[in-house]
Amino acid sequence: VQLVESGGGLVQAGGSLRLSCTASGTMREINTMAWYRQSPGKQRELIAPITNGDLIDYEDSVKSRFTISRNDVKNVIYVQMSSLKHEDKGVYYCKGLVPCTTWGPGTQVTVAS
C-alpha cells in the first residue's frame, strides 16, 4: 500500500485546514492508521492513531483542535485541523501502523502568525 498526503498549505493562525491521506490499496486491511507531524528541528511525532473501529488517541497538544477520521470505502484518512497555531507548522505524514506501511511523502503546513 502506497500513501500520499495532500491538503497542506499556508494558513493564518487560528485558521483551519483539512489534510487527506490516500492509499493506493485497500485501507480496510490496515487496522491502525496514524497521522504524524515533523516540525522544524524536531523529531517526527505521533499526532493520532485511528483504528478501523474508529478508536482514536490524540496527542495532548492537538486534542479538541484536530479531528481524525477514516473512510475505508474511499481508502482515505483525514485530519481536520482548526484553531491552528504557529507550533502546528511542519510536514504532516500518514502511515499504517498495524500492519506497518512505508511513509508517504508528506504535506507541508505553514501557519503564519
VEXKOL-647173 format. One record per atom (N, C-alpha, C): residue number from 0; residue in one letter; atom name; x, y, z. Coordinates in pm, whole numbers, plus 50000, padded with zeros to 5 digits. Example, Ala and Ser with C-alpha at 12.3 -4.5 7.8 and 13.67 -1.06 7.14 Angstrom:
REC   n res atom     x     y     z
REC   0   A    N 51319 49431 50780
REC   0   A   CA 51230 49550 50780
REC   0   A    C 51320 49670 50780
REC   1   S    N 51285 49775 50708
REC   1   S   CA 51367 49894 50714
REC   1   S    C 51290 50003 50787
This chain:
REC   n res atom     x     y     z
REC   0   V    N 50084 49882 50000
REC   0   V   CA 50000 50000 50000
REC   0   V    C 50088 50124 50000
REC   1   Q    N 50066 50212 49905
REC   1   Q   CA 50138 50339 49898
REC   1   Q    C 50044 50449 49949
REC   2   L    N 50101 50542 50022
REC   2   L   CA 50023 50650 50082
REC   2   L    C 50068 50784 50027
REC   3   V    N 49973 50872 50002
REC   3   V   CA 50005 51006 49953
REC   3   V    C 49922 51107 50031
REC   4   E    N 49990 51201 50095
REC   4   E   CA 49923 51305 50170
REC   4   E    C 49898 51427 50082
REC   5   S    N 49794 51501 50114
REC   5   S   CA 49763 51624 50041
REC   5   S    C 49684 51718 50129
REC   6   G    N 49672 51842 50083
REC   6   G   CA 49589 51939 50153
REC   6   G    C 49665 52042 50234
REC   7   G    N 49796 52030 50239
REC   7   G   CA 49874 52127 50314
REC   7   G    C 49877 52262 50245
REC   8   G    N 49932 52360 50315
REC   8   G   CA 49941 52493 50259
REC   8   G    C 49971 52595 50366
REC   9   L    N 49952 52719 50329
REC   9   L   CA 49975 52831 50419
REC   9   L    C 49841 52877 50476
REC  10   V    N 49837 52893 50608
REC  10   V   CA 49714 52934 50674
REC  10   V    C 49749 53032 50786
REC  11   Q    N 49660 53124 50812
REC  11   Q   CA 49680 53217 50922
REC  11   Q    C 49656 53147 51055
REC  12   A    N 49723 53192 51157
REC  12   A   CA 49699 53139 51291
REC  12   A    C 49551 53154 51325
REC  13   G    N 49496 53049 51382
REC  13   G   CA 49353 53048 51412
REC  13   G    C 49269 52988 51301
REC  14   G    N 49331 52965 51187
REC  14   G   CA 49259 52912 51073
REC  14   G    C 49248 52760 51076
REC  15   S    N 49196 52706 50965
REC  15   S   CA 49171 52562 50956
REC  15   S    C 49226 52506 50826
REC  16   L    N 49256 52379 50830
REC  16   L   CA 49295 52303 50711
REC  16   L    C 49247 52159 50728
REC  17   R    N 49220 52096 50616
REC  17   R   CA 49192 51953 50620
REC  17   R    C 49294 51881 50533
REC  18   L    N 49364 51789 50594
REC  18   L   CA 49462 51708 50522
REC  18   L    C 49400 51573 50488
REC  19   S    N 49443 51519 50376
REC  19   S   CA 49397 51387 50333
REC  19   S    C 49516 51296 50312
REC  20   C    N 49494 51170 50332
REC  20   C   CA 49595 51067 50304
REC  20   C    C 49524 50957 50226
REC  21   T    N 49566 50940 50101
REC  21   T   CA 49501 50844 50013
REC  21   T    C 49590 50723 49995
REC  22   A    N 49530 50607 50012
REC  22   A   CA 49604 50481 49996
REC  22   A    C 49581 50426 49856
REC  23   S    N 49687 50365 49801
REC  23   S   CA 49675 50307 49668
REC  23   S    C 49602 50174 49671
REC  24   G    N 49602 50112 49789
REC  24   G   CA 49536 49983 49801
REC  24   G    C 49421 49989 49899
REC  25   T    N 49385 49875 49951
REC  25   T   CA 49270 49866 50040
REC  25   T    C 49309 49904 50182
REC  26   M    N 49255 50015 50229
REC  26   M   CA 49289 50060 50363
REC  26   M    C 49219 49974 50469
REC  27   R    N 49113 49906 50429
REC  27   R   CA 49039 49825 50525
REC  27   R    C 49128 49719 50588
REC  28   E    N 49233 49679 50513
REC  28   E   CA 49323 49575 50562
REC  28   E    C 49422 49629 50666
REC  29   I    N 49425 49761 50681
REC  29   I   CA 49516 49822 50777
REC  29   I    C 49436 49858 50901
REC  30   N    N 49455 49784 51008
REC  30   N   CA 49376 49805 51128
REC  30   N    C 49396 49944 51185
REC  31   T    N 49522 49986 51193
REC  31   T   CA 49552 50114 51256
REC  31   T    C 49631 50203 51162
REC  32   M    N 49576 50319 51133
REC  32   M   CA 49644 50424 51057
REC  32   M    C 49678 50535 51154
REC  33   A    N 49768 50623 51113
REC  33   A   CA 49807 50731 51203
REC  33   A    C 49856 50852 51125
REC  34   W    N 49839 50968 51186
REC  34   W   CA 49898 51092 51137
REC  34   W    C 50017 51128 51226
REC  35   Y    N 50122 51175 51162
REC  35   Y   CA 50241 51222 51231
REC  35   Y    C 50271 51365 51185
REC  36   R    N 50349 51433 51265
REC  36   R   CA 50394 51568 51229
REC  36   R    C 50543 51580 51259
REC  37   Q    N 50613 51643 51168
REC  37   Q   CA 50754 51675 51193
REC  37   Q    C 50771 51825 51181
REC  38   S    N 50791 51889 51295
REC  38   S   CA 50813 52034 51298
REC  38   S    C 50960 52063 51278
REC  39   P    N 50992 52183 51231
REC  39   P   CA 51133 52217 51205
REC  39   P    C 51221 52194 51327
REC  40   G    N 51329 52119 51308
REC  40   G   CA 51423 52095 51416
REC  40   G    C 51379 51992 51517
REC  41   K    N 51267 51927 51491
REC  41   K   CA 51216 51829 51588
REC  41   K    C 51200 51692 51523
REC  42   Q    N 51190 51593 51607
REC  42   Q   CA 51165 51458 51556
REC  42   Q    C 51019 51444 51514
REC  43   R    N 50996 51350 51428
REC  43   R   CA 50860 51320 51386
REC  43   R    C 50781 51269 51506
REC  44   E    N 50662 51324 51526
REC  44   E   CA 50583 51285 51643
REC  44   E    C 50447 51233 51599
REC  45   L    N 50396 51142 51677
REC  45   L   CA 50265 51085 51652
REC  45   L    C 50157 51183 51698
REC  46   I    N 50065 51215 51609
REC  46   I   CA 49955 51304 51645
REC  46   I    C 49836 51224 51691
REC  47   A    N 49798 51127 51612
REC  47   A   CA 49682 51046 51648
REC  47   A    C 49675 50921 51563
REC  48   P    N 49662 50806 51626
REC  48   P   CA 49631 50684 51553
REC  48   P    C 49480 50668 51547
REC  49   I    N 49434 50597 51445
REC  49   I   CA 49292 50565 51435
REC  49   I    C 49280 50422 51388
REC  50   T    N 49200 50344 51459
REC  50   T   CA 49179 50205 51419
REC  50   T    C 49062 50196 51322
REC  51   N    N 49041 50079 51265
REC  51   N   CA 48927 50066 51176
REC  51   N    C 48797 50050 51253
REC  52   G    N 48806 50052 51384
REC  52   G   CA 48689 50064 51470
REC  52   G    C 48672 50206 51518
REC  53   D    N 48748 50300 51458
REC  53   D   CA 48740 50443 51490
REC  53   D    C 48782 50475 51632
REC  54   L    N 48867 50393 51691
REC  54   L   CA 48927 50429 51819
REC  54   L    C 49042 50525 51792
REC  55   I    N 49044 50637 51861
REC  55   I   CA 49142 50741 51837
REC  55   I    C 49205 50783 51970
REC  56   D    N 49334 50815 51965
REC  56   D   CA 49403 50864 52084
REC  56   D    C 49487 50985 52043
REC  57   Y    N 49437 51105 52071
REC  57   Y   CA 49503 51227 52028
REC  57   Y    C 49620 51264 52119
REC  58   E    N 49725 51316 52055
REC  58   E   CA 49835 51374 52131
REC  58   E    C 49781 51499 52201
REC  59   D    N 49832 51528 52320
REC  59   D   CA 49772 51632 52403
REC  59   D    C 49765 51769 52335
REC  60   S    N 49867 51804 52258
REC  60   S   CA 49872 51940 52203
REC  60   S    C 49767 51963 52095
REC  61   V    N 49705 51855 52043
REC  61   V   CA 49608 51874 51935
REC  61   V    C 49467 51837 51978
REC  62   K    N 49454 51786 52099
REC  62   K   CA 49320 51749 52148
REC  62   K    C 49227 51870 52142
REC  63   S    N 49106 51846 52102
REC  63   S   CA 48997 51944 52088
REC  63   S    C 49018 52037 51968
REC  64   R    N 49131 52029 51901
REC  64   R   CA 49154 52113 51782
REC  64   R    C 49159 52030 51654
REC  65   F    N 49208 51909 51662
REC  65   F   CA 49221 51822 51546
REC  65   F    C 49120 51709 51555
REC  66   T    N 49067 51671 51440
REC  66   T   CA 48976 51558 51433
REC  66   T    C 49022 51467 51321
REC  67   I    N 49049 51343 51354
REC  67   I   CA 49094 51246 51257
REC  67   I    C 48978 51154 51222
REC  68   S    N 48971 51115 51097
REC  68   S   CA 48865 51023 51055
REC  68   S    C 48919 50938 50940
REC  69   R    N 48850 50832 50911
REC  69   R   CA 48890 50746 50801
REC  69   R    C 48768 50702 50723
REC  70   N    N 48787 50680 50595
REC  70   N   CA 48683 50630 50508
REC  70   N    C 48742 50511 50433
REC  71   D    N 48710 50392 50479
REC  71   D   CA 48770 50273 50420
REC  71   D    C 48710 50238 50284
REC  72   V    N 48601 50299 50248
REC  72   V   CA 48545 50280 50114
REC  72   V    C 48626 50359 50012
REC  73   K    N 48661 50482 50050
REC  73   K   CA 48742 50567 49962
REC  73   K    C 48891 50549 49983
REC  74   N    N 48929 50470 50085
REC  74   N   CA 49070 50447 50115
REC  74   N    C 49142 50577 50149
REC  75   V    N 49081 50655 50234
REC  75   V   CA 49135 50786 50272
REC  75   V    C 49122 50804 50423
REC  76   I    N 49223 50866 50483
REC  76   I   CA 49207 50917 50618
REC  76   I    C 49227 51067 50613
REC  77   Y    N 49165 51134 50706
REC  77   Y   CA 49166 51279 50709
REC  77   Y    C 49211 51327 50847
REC  78   V    N 49261 51448 50850
REC  78   V   CA 49274 51518 50976
REC  78   V    C 49223 51660 50953
REC  79   Q    N 49117 51692 51022
REC  79   Q   CA 49062 51828 51019
REC  79   Q    C 49129 51906 51131
REC  80   M    N 49198 52012 51093
REC  80   M   CA 49274 52090 51190
REC  80   M    C 49211 52228 51203
REC  81   S    N 49183 52269 51323
REC  81   S   CA 49126 52401 51346
REC  81   S    C 49205 52472 51455
REC  82   S    N 49177 52601 51469
REC  82   S   CA 49249 52684 51567
REC  82   S    C 49399 52662 51556
REC  83   L    N 49449 52665 51434
REC  83   L   CA 49590 52634 51411
REC  83   L    C 49682 52735 51478
REC  84   K    N 49791 52683 51530
REC  84   K   CA 49890 52763 51599
REC  84   K    C 50022 52758 51522
REC  85   H    N 50108 52852 51552
REC  85   H   CA 50238 52855 51484
REC  85   H    C 50312 52723 51505
REC  86   E    N 50297 52666 51624
REC  86   E   CA 50369 52541 51654
REC  86   E    C 50312 52420 51583
REC  87   D    N 50201 52436 51512
REC  87   D   CA 50148 52327 51430
REC  87   D    C 50218 52318 51296
REC  88   K    N 50303 52414 51268
REC  88   K   CA 50377 52415 51142
REC  88   K    C 50463 52291 51131
REC  89   G    N 50467 52233 51012
REC  89   G   CA 50553 52119 50990
REC  89   G    C 50507 52039 50871
REC  90   V    N 50571 51927 50852
REC  90   V   CA 50532 51834 50748
REC  90   V    C 50448 51724 50812
REC  91   Y    N 50334 51699 50755
REC  91   Y   CA 50241 51600 50809
REC  91   Y    C 50246 51474 50724
REC  92   Y    N 50255 51363 50793
REC  92   Y   CA 50266 51233 50728
REC  92   Y    C 50156 51140 50779
REC  93   C    N 50119 51046 50695
REC  93   C   CA 50034 50937 50743
REC  93   C    C 50113 50807 50728
REC  94   K    N 50069 50709 50801
REC  94   K   CA 50139 50581 50800
REC  94   K    C 50048 50473 50853
REC  95   G    N 50059 50356 50799
REC  95   G   CA 49990 50242 50856
REC  95   G    C 50076 50185 50968
REC  96   L    N 50013 50159 51082
REC  96   L   CA 50085 50105 51197
REC  96   L    C 50062 49955 51214
REC  97   V    N 49940 49911 51189
REC  97   V   CA 49907 49769 51206
REC  97   V    C 49822 49726 51086
REC  98   P    N 49882 49658 50988
REC  98   P   CA 50025 49633 50972
REC  98   P    C 50099 49759 50928
REC  99   C    N 50229 49752 50938
REC  99   C   CA 50313 49868 50910
REC  99   C    C 50324 49893 50759
REC 100   T    N 50319 50020 50720
REC 100   T   CA 50340 50058 50581
REC 100   T    C 50460 50152 50574
REC 101   T    N 50498 50185 50454
REC 101   T   CA 50603 50286 50436
REC 101   T    C 50543 50425 50456
REC 102   W    N 50629 50524 50470
REC 102   W   CA 50583 50662 50484
REC 102   W    C 50539 50718 50349
REC 103   G    N 50440 50808 50357
REC 103   G   CA 50409 50888 50241
REC 103   G    C 50509 51002 50230
REC 104   P    N 50501 51082 50124
REC 104   P   CA 50596 51192 50104
REC 104   P    C 50571 51310 50198
REC 105   G    N 50453 51317 50257
REC 105   G   CA 50421 51426 50349
REC 105   G    C 50361 51546 50277
REC 106   T    N 50297 51631 50355
REC 106   T   CA 50242 51755 50303
REC 106   T    C 50274 51867 50403
REC 107   Q    N 50320 51980 50349
REC 107   Q   CA 50370 52088 50432
REC 107   Q    C 50257 52177 50481
REC 108   V    N 50258 52208 50609
REC 108   V   CA 50163 52303 50667
REC 108   V    C 50243 52418 50726
REC 109   T    N 50210 52537 50684
REC 109   T   CA 50276 52656 50738
REC 109   T    C 50169 52744 50801
REC 110   V    N 50194 52786 50922
REC 110   V   CA 50099 52870 50994
REC 110   V    C 50162 53006 51014
REC 111   A    N 50101 53106 50956
REC 111   A   CA 50152 53242 50966
REC 111   A    C 50098 53309 51093
REC 112   S    N 50186 53379 51159
REC 112   S   CA 50145 53445 51284
REC 112   S    C 50057 53566 51254
